[in-house]
Amino acid sequence: MHFKALVENQSGCKLKTLRTDRGGEFIYKSFLNYCKEQGINRQLTIRHTPQQNGVAERKNRTIVEMARSMLKGKELPNSFWAEAVSSVVYILNQSPTKAVRDKTPFEAWHGRKPVVSQLKVFGCIAYSLVPAQNREKFDEKGEKLIFVGYSDESKGYRLIDPTTSQLVISRDVIF
């Protein structure tokens, strides 16, 4: 329901058809009633036939393979899989595709070319500025972190502190 509201608000188009598998989240009575109330045509794939939604299945496979490659390439644990998947989707949306002629998905959605100068190598070392109020006079000004993606909520990078496994979002970063 939140996705529908977001997509319709950003695109100016109404959601007309939704094709899903028969996962529990898609067959709850309340969700089915919501779709009826909103006039959304529901299409369910037959169980054990992912080829009915072949484009989505192939894209999911591409995303998983790229994320696995990024994790293994930087010798990061599988616990960072969600960060890797999020980064892959971000990169794919900035990249040319056959699905949208002569445009990137970002360009087709937003109507402008994406800026790619902020793209960084997943898993690389990043030094984030420690704010002056959080350090003493002779403390180091930067902390060594691992780059794991791009923030959805701000113009910052998602970084992991390897010693505490805490997520840090920062804009003042040197790679």
N, C-alpha and C positions, 0 to 999 in steps of 0.2 A: 504494500500500500504506500509505503514511504518512497519506494523506487518509482512507482507510478506518478506520484506527485512531483518528484524531482524531475523526471524525464519530461513530463508534460509542461512543467514550468520552464525548463531550459530550452526545449525544442519548439514549443508553441503548437505541437501536434498532439492529438489524442491517441492513447493506447487503445488499439482496436482488437488485437488478437494476441493471446499468450499461449505458447506451446511449451509444455513442460513434460517431464517424466511423471511417474506416479508416486513421487516422493511424498511422505506424510505431510510435509508443510504445504503441499499444493492441493491436497484433497480434503482438508478440514472443511467442515460444513460452513463455518463462518467465512472462510476465504472464498469458497464457491458462491456463497450468497453475496459477498462483496463484489465479485466479478459480475454477477447477474445485475446487481443494482447499478454498476458503472457501465453496463453494456459491453463488457469485454467478452469476446468470443474465446472460449476455452478449447484448446486442442491438447489431448493427452497422447503420448506415444504408447505403443503396445509394450508391455513389459519384456525385458531382455532384447529389445530391438533399438539400441542406441543409434543405429544408422538412420532411423526416421528423423533424427535431428542432427544429421551428419555434419553440417557446417559447425555447429556448436561443439560437437564431440571432437572434431578435428582441431578446432581452436583450443579446446581444453587440453588435448594431448600436446599441442605445441607449447602451451604455457607451462605445463608440468615438466616437459623435457628441457625447456630453457631454464626453468627454476632449478631443476636438479643439476644441470650443467654449471650454473652459477655457484651453487652451494659447493659442489665437488671441486670446481676450479679454484676456489679460495679456501678449501678445506674447512668450511664452516659446518657446524652440526646441523642435523636435520631439524632441530628445534626452530631454526630461522626460516622454515619453509614459507610461512605466511608473508614475511618480509620479501622473500625472493619472488613469490608469485605476484605480489603487489607491484614490485619493481618491473617485472616482466610485462605486466599489463600496461604500466605507464609507458615503457619503451615502445611496445607494439603500437600504442595509440599515437605515438609521435613518428612512426615509421610508415613508409609507403606500403600499400597493400593492393592486391588485385580486386578486392571487394569494392573499393572506392576508386574510380578512375582518376588518375592524375592528381590525387589528393591523399593526404593522410587522414585517418579517422578523426584526429583532432581538428584538422582543417574543415572536414565535412560537417562536424558538429558545431564548431565555434565560428566558422566563416573567416578564419585568419590562419596564416601559417604558424606552426609551432616554433617556439624558440628552443633550440637544442643545445645551446651553449652551457646549460646547467647540468647536462647529462654527465654522470661519473661512472666509474667502474665499480660494480657491486662488490662489496667485501674489501675495498681498498682502505688503507689507513687514512684517517682524517684527524686533524688537530682542530679542536673547537676552542674558541676563546672562552676563558673563564671570566665572567664579569668581575669588575674591580671590587664590587661589594662582597664578593664571595672568596676573596683571596687577601693574603697579607702582602706587605710590601715586597718581600723577596721570594714569594711563591712563584711557581711557573704560571705563565699567562695562558697556556693552552693545555688541554688534556687530550691524550691519545685515545681515539675511539675507532670504531669500525663503521664504515658507511654501509647502510642497509636499505636505503630508499629515500623517497620523496614524501614530504608531508602533504596530506590532503587538506589540512586545515589552515596551513600558513605557508609562506614562501620560505620554507626551511628544509633542511635535510634531516632524515631519520638516521640516528647514529646509536650504536650500542657500546656501552662501556664494558670492555672484556673482563674487567675485574669484578664488577658487581652485576653484570647482565642487565643493567638498567637502560631504558630507552631515553635518549636525549634528542630533543629537536632544537637545531641551531641553524642560524643563517651565517654566522661568522665562523667560517670553516676554511681551512687550508688543506688541500688534498695532496 
